[in-house]
């Protein structure tokens, strides 16, 4: 009887470890989203970076627009454009920062994730 109880407990613990802490793997998307366009702003290298993210009802990113007028020409502004395209292609805000534009990249990604959070 004790051996059976230990086995049941072991199976339950394993189940919690495997399934209880699992993620949906959608990289910060708004699963069960209300869909629509959401906006958030973060401080970039030269000024504010505003990201507008459009998500569908499944939380997948379908469009990304932004304002990064005060970011450095050739660096931050280019990084914002690359990040917007990468997020549209990935359907997610889980993209890599652009080398050489870390501050702008981090602000852009953080703003995108905050916008997605609003869709939940």
HELIX and SHEET records of a PDB file:
HELIX    1   1 UNK A    2  UNK A   15  1                                  14    
HELIX    2   2 UNK A   16  UNK A   20  3                                   5    
HELIX    3   3 UNK A   76  UNK A   90  1                                  15    
HELIX    4   4 UNK A  102  UNK A  118  1                                  17    
SHEET    1   A 3 UNK A  36  UNK A  43  0                                        
SHEET    2   A 3 UNK A  48  UNK A  55 -1                                        
SHEET    3   A 3 UNK A  61  UNK A  67 -1                                        
END                                                                             
